Amino acid sequence: MSTTFDIMLPYYGDVSLMQAAVRSIQDQTDPDWRLTVVDDGTEPGVPEWFAELGDKRIRYFRNERNLGVTDNYRKCVGLVEHEHVVLMGTDDIMLPNYLAVVRSGLRQYPDVAMVEPGVEVIDGNGDRIHTMVDQTKRRLYSPKVRGRRLMGGEELATSLLRGNWLYFSSICWRADVLKSVSFRDGYDVIQDLALVVDVLQSGAWMLLDDTVCFQYRRHKVSLSSVRAFNGSRFTEAREYFLDVADRLDEHGWPKAAKAARLHVSSRIHAASLVPGAVRTKQPDGVRALARHALGPIRRPTQ
């Protein structure tokens, strides 16, 4: 397989972390890639830095106006030209073997729509960490993989809706599948899970590979964590889970629909944040978190 990988970097934020991400791509042992950076910010010196790299495999665009997270992802998908694509996080790191691991999996399973390799979590300084969130993902929700494992259909959708154990920015996608299912409007935090479930409903399969080749950066402060104590991220999540449950029932996946309505891990997460919302004196957040943690599993009938 000599297919060039499209690596799309929807960029906004810290310049030094973005530069580290770019360098990690340049350090791949598999050299057959093309990086596209779509800059949604206004940080000075960034266009000049890319010009100075002098790497013909890298192309850089700066948006004329801020598009926001979801629309910038959509723009990146629209610029994809090759058969396989990675929507990489702007501050994540590809270990040197990432593309080699993915390409090896695709040789064995050439028709698979998604490849999720082994991931380790790092902090803002690049040090490996083991957070409670990630330990819970691995121990309670993620499937057991020894080597490689194919998953898809209702089995995978049910697993992810119980607890989303994926690291979205580490996934390599088949471009035609990704382009056939757009990011849903109205979601800022849960749009990654929504996209994967939509792709699974289209009949796609995912290859899991336990070879660690990607570093996902988890910060103390992020869009999702800033919105945690005020409860807004869980208001979004609740709307998504109830909506997708109805759609999965219609699709004939009752187990996945039940997992969406129960959304156990999301409820537990919300409940764990109630003391922090109380401590920071956010009464609206307390109510939103409690509603998510304890609320009904179906929409009220009209």
C-alpha positions as CSV (number, residue, x, y, z in Angstrom):
1,M,0.0,0.0,0.0
2,S,1.5,3.3,-1.1
3,T,-1.5,5.5,-0.3
4,T,-0.6,9.0,1.0
5,F,-2.2,9.8,4.3
6,D,-3.9,13.2,4.6
7,I,-3.3,14.6,8.1
8,M,-5.6,17.5,8.8
9,L,-4.7,19.9,11.7
10,P,-7.6,22.3,12.6
11,Y,-5.5,24.7,14.6
12,Y,-6.4,27.2,17.3
13,G,-4.5,27.9,20.5
14,D,-1.0,27.4,21.9
15,V,1.6,28.0,19.2
16,S,4.4,25.9,20.8
17,L,2.1,22.9,21.3
18,M,1.0,23.1,17.7
19,Q,4.6,23.3,16.6
20,A,5.4,20.1,18.6
21,A,2.5,18.4,16.9
22,V,3.8,19.4,13.4
23,R,7.3,18.2,14.3
24,S,5.9,14.8,15.4
25,I,4.3,14.4,12.0
26,Q,7.6,15.2,10.3
27,D,9.3,12.6,12.5
28,Q,7.2,9.7,11.1
29,T,9.1,6.7,10.0
30,D,6.5,6.3,7.2
31,P,7.2,9.4,5.0
32,D,4.1,9.1,2.7
33,W,1.9,11.8,4.2
34,R,0.6,15.3,3.5
35,L,-0.2,17.7,6.3
36,T,-2.9,20.5,5.9
37,V,-3.1,23.1,8.7
38,V,-6.2,25.3,8.8
39,D,-5.5,28.1,11.2
40,D,-8.7,29.5,12.9
41,G,-6.8,32.0,15.0
42,T,-4.7,35.2,14.7
43,E,-1.5,34.3,16.5
44,P,1.4,36.4,15.1
45,G,4.3,34.7,13.4
46,V,2.4,31.4,12.6
47,P,2.2,31.9,8.8
48,E,5.9,32.8,8.8
49,W,6.9,29.7,10.8
50,F,5.2,27.4,8.3
51,A,6.8,29.3,5.4
52,E,10.2,28.8,7.0
53,L,9.7,25.0,7.3
54,G,10.2,24.6,3.6
55,D,8.5,21.2,3.7
56,K,6.5,20.6,0.5
57,R,4.4,18.0,2.2
58,I,2.9,20.8,4.4
59,R,0.3,23.3,3.3
60,Y,-1.0,26.1,5.5
61,F,-4.2,28.1,5.4
62,R,-5.5,30.9,7.7
63,N,-9.2,31.5,7.9
64,E,-10.3,35.0,7.1
65,R,-12.7,34.9,10.1
66,N,-13.0,32.6,13.0
67,L,-15.2,29.5,12.1
68,G,-15.3,27.8,15.5
69,V,-14.4,24.2,16.3
70,T,-17.1,22.3,14.3
71,D,-17.0,24.5,11.1
72,N,-13.2,24.4,11.1
73,Y,-13.4,20.6,11.2
74,R,-15.8,20.6,8.4
75,K,-13.5,22.8,6.3
76,C,-10.6,20.4,7.0
77,V,-12.7,17.4,5.8
78,G,-13.6,19.4,2.6
79,L,-9.9,19.8,1.9
80,V,-9.1,16.0,2.1
81,E,-7.8,14.6,-1.2
82,H,-6.4,11.2,-0.3
83,E,-7.9,7.8,0.6
84,H,-7.2,8.0,4.4
85,V,-7.2,10.9,6.8
86,V,-6.4,11.8,10.4
87,L,-8.1,14.7,12.1
88,M,-5.3,15.4,14.5
89,G,-5.6,17.4,17.7
90,T,-3.7,20.7,17.6
91,D,-1.7,19.8,20.6
92,D,-1.4,16.0,20.4
93,I,1.7,14.0,19.4
94,M,2.2,11.3,16.9
95,L,4.9,8.9,18.0
96,P,7.2,8.0,15.1
97,N,5.5,4.7,14.5
98,Y,1.9,6.0,14.2
99,L,1.5,5.9,10.4
100,A,3.5,2.7,10.1
101,V,1.1,1.0,12.6
102,V,-2.0,2.3,10.9
103,R,-0.7,1.3,7.4
104,S,0.0,-2.2,8.7
105,G,-3.5,-2.5,10.0
106,L,-4.9,-1.3,6.7
107,R,-2.9,-3.8,4.7
108,Q,-4.6,-6.6,6.8
109,Y,-8.1,-5.0,6.7
110,P,-8.1,-2.6,3.7
111,D,-11.9,-1.9,3.8
112,V,-12.1,-0.9,7.4
113,A,-13.5,2.7,7.9
114,M,-11.7,3.6,11.1
115,V,-8.4,2.6,12.8
116,E,-8.0,3.4,16.5
117,P,-4.4,2.5,17.6
118,G,-3.0,2.4,21.1
119,V,-2.9,5.8,22.9
120,E,-1.1,7.1,26.0
121,V,-2.1,10.3,27.8
122,I,0.2,13.2,28.4
123,D,-0.2,16.5,30.3
124,G,0.6,20.0,29.2
125,N,4.3,19.4,29.8
126,G,4.4,16.2,27.7
127,D,4.7,13.9,30.7
128,R,2.7,10.7,30.7
129,I,-0.2,10.7,33.2
130,H,-2.8,8.3,34.4
131,T,-5.9,10.3,35.2
132,M,-9.0,8.8,36.9
133,V,-11.0,9.5,33.7
134,D,-8.6,7.5,31.5
135,Q,-8.2,4.7,34.0
136,T,-11.9,4.3,34.1
137,K,-12.1,4.3,30.3
138,R,-9.6,1.5,30.1
139,R,-10.8,-0.6,33.0
140,L,-14.6,-0.3,32.8
141,Y,-15.6,0.7,29.2
142,S,-13.0,0.0,26.5
143,P,-13.0,-3.5,25.0
144,K,-10.1,-5.8,25.7
145,V,-7.8,-5.9,22.8
146,R,-4.7,-8.2,22.3
147,G,-3.1,-7.3,19.0
148,R,-5.9,-6.3,16.7
149,R,-9.7,-6.6,16.9
150,L,-12.5,-5.6,14.5
151,M,-15.6,-4.1,15.9
152,G,-18.7,-2.4,14.5
153,G,-22.5,-2.3,14.4
154,E,-24.6,-2.2,17.5
155,E,-21.9,-3.9,19.6
156,L,-19.5,-1.0,19.2
157,A,-22.2,1.7,19.4
158,T,-23.5,0.2,22.7
159,S,-19.9,0.1,24.1
160,L,-19.2,3.8,23.2
161,L,-22.6,5.1,24.5
162,R,-22.0,3.4,27.8
163,G,-18.7,5.2,28.1
164,N,-16.8,6.9,25.3
165,W,-13.4,5.4,25.4
166,L,-12.2,6.6,22.0
167,Y,-9.4,9.2,21.6
168,F,-11.0,10.9,18.5
169,S,-7.8,12.7,17.3
170,S,-5.9,9.4,17.1
171,I,-8.4,7.8,14.6
172,C,-7.4,7.3,11.0
173,W,-10.5,7.4,8.8
174,R,-11.3,6.2,5.3
175,A,-12.0,9.5,3.7
176,D,-15.1,8.5,1.7
177,V,-16.8,7.3,4.8
178,L,-15.9,10.5,6.8
179,K,-17.2,12.7,4.0
180,S,-20.5,10.8,3.7
181,V,-21.4,11.7,7.3
182,S,-21.1,15.3,8.4
183,F,-20.6,16.7,11.8
184,R,-23.9,17.4,13.4
185,D,-25.0,21.0,14.2
186,G,-25.4,22.2,17.7
187,Y,-22.6,20.2,19.4
188,D,-19.3,21.6,20.6
189,V,-18.2,19.0,23.1
190,I,-19.8,15.7,22.1
191,Q,-19.6,16.1,18.3
192,D,-16.8,13.4,18.1
193,L,-19.0,10.7,19.6
194,A,-22.0,11.8,17.5
195,L,-19.9,11.5,14.3
196,V,-18.6,8.0,15.2
197,V,-22.1,6.7,16.0
198,D,-23.5,8.1,12.7
199,V,-20.6,6.4,10.9
200,L,-21.4,3.1,12.6
201,Q,-25.1,3.4,11.6
202,S,-23.9,3.6,8.0
203,G,-22.4,0.1,8.3
204,A,-18.8,1.0,8.9
205,W,-16.3,-1.1,11.0
206,M,-13.4,0.0,13.2
207,L,-10.1,-1.7,13.7
208,L,-8.6,-1.6,17.2
209,D,-4.8,-2.0,17.5
210,D,-3.2,-2.1,20.9
211,T,0.2,-0.8,19.7
212,V,0.9,2.5,21.4
213,C,1.8,5.1,18.8
214,F,-0.1,8.3,19.7
215,Q,-0.1,10.7,22.6
216,Y,-3.3,12.5,23.6
217,R,-2.8,15.6,25.6
218,R,-5.2,16.2,28.5
219,H,-5.1,19.7,30.0
220,K,-6.4,20.8,33.3
221,V,-8.4,23.5,31.5
222,S,-10.2,22.8,28.2
223,L,-13.4,23.8,26.5
224,S,-15.1,20.8,28.1
225,S,-13.7,21.2,31.6
226,V,-14.4,25.0,31.7
227,R,-18.0,24.2,30.9
228,A,-18.2,21.4,33.4
229,F,-19.1,23.1,36.7
230,N,-21.7,25.3,35.0
231,G,-23.3,22.2,33.6
232,S,-23.5,23.4,30.0
233,R,-21.5,20.5,28.6
234,F,-24.0,18.1,30.2
235,T,-27.0,19.9,28.9
236,E,-25.6,19.3,25.4
237,A,-24.7,15.7,26.3
238,R,-28.2,15.0,27.6
239,E,-29.9,16.4,24.5
240,Y,-27.6,14.2,22.3
241,F,-28.2,11.0,24.3
242,L,-32.0,11.3,24.2
243,D,-32.0,12.2,20.5
244,V,-29.7,9.4,19.4
245,A,-31.6,6.9,21.6
246,D,-34.7,7.6,19.6
247,R,-32.8,7.3,16.3
248,L,-31.2,4.0,17.4
249,D,-34.6,2.5,18.3
250,E,-35.8,3.4,14.8
251,H,-32.6,1.9,13.4
252,G,-33.3,-1.4,15.1
253,W,-30.5,-1.2,17.7
254,P,-32.3,-1.5,21.0
255,K,-29.3,-2.3,23.1
256,A,-27.5,0.8,21.8
257,A,-30.6,2.9,22.4
258,K,-30.8,1.7,26.0
259,A,-27.1,2.5,26.6
260,A,-27.7,6.0,25.2
261,R,-30.7,6.6,27.5
262,L,-28.9,5.4,30.5
263,H,-25.6,7.1,29.6
264,V,-24.2,5.7,32.8
265,S,-20.6,7.1,32.7
266,S,-21.8,10.6,31.7
267,R,-24.2,10.6,34.7
268,I,-21.5,9.5,37.1
269,H,-19.2,12.2,35.8
270,A,-21.9,14.8,36.3
271,A,-22.6,13.6,39.8
272,S,-18.9,13.8,40.7
273,L,-18.8,17.5,39.7
274,V,-21.7,18.6,41.9
275,P,-19.5,19.3,44.9
276,G,-17.2,21.5,42.8
277,A,-20.2,23.5,41.5
278,V,-21.4,24.0,45.1
279,R,-18.0,25.0,46.2
280,T,-17.7,27.6,43.3
281,K,-21.2,28.9,44.0
282,Q,-22.8,28.0,40.7
283,P,-26.4,27.2,41.6
284,D,-27.4,26.9,37.9
285,G,-24.6,24.5,37.4
286,V,-25.7,22.4,40.4
287,R,-29.2,22.1,39.0
288,A,-27.9,21.2,35.5
289,L,-25.5,18.6,36.8
290,A,-28.1,17.0,39.1
291,R,-30.6,16.9,36.3
292,H,-28.2,15.1,34.1
293,A,-27.1,12.7,36.8
294,L,-30.6,11.9,38.0
295,G,-32.9,12.9,35.1
296,P,-35.4,10.6,33.3
297,I,-34.2,8.3,30.5
298,R,-36.9,9.4,28.1
299,R,-38.2,12.8,26.9
300,P,-41.5,13.8,28.6
301,T,-44.5,12.9,26.4
302,Q,-46.5,15.8,25.0
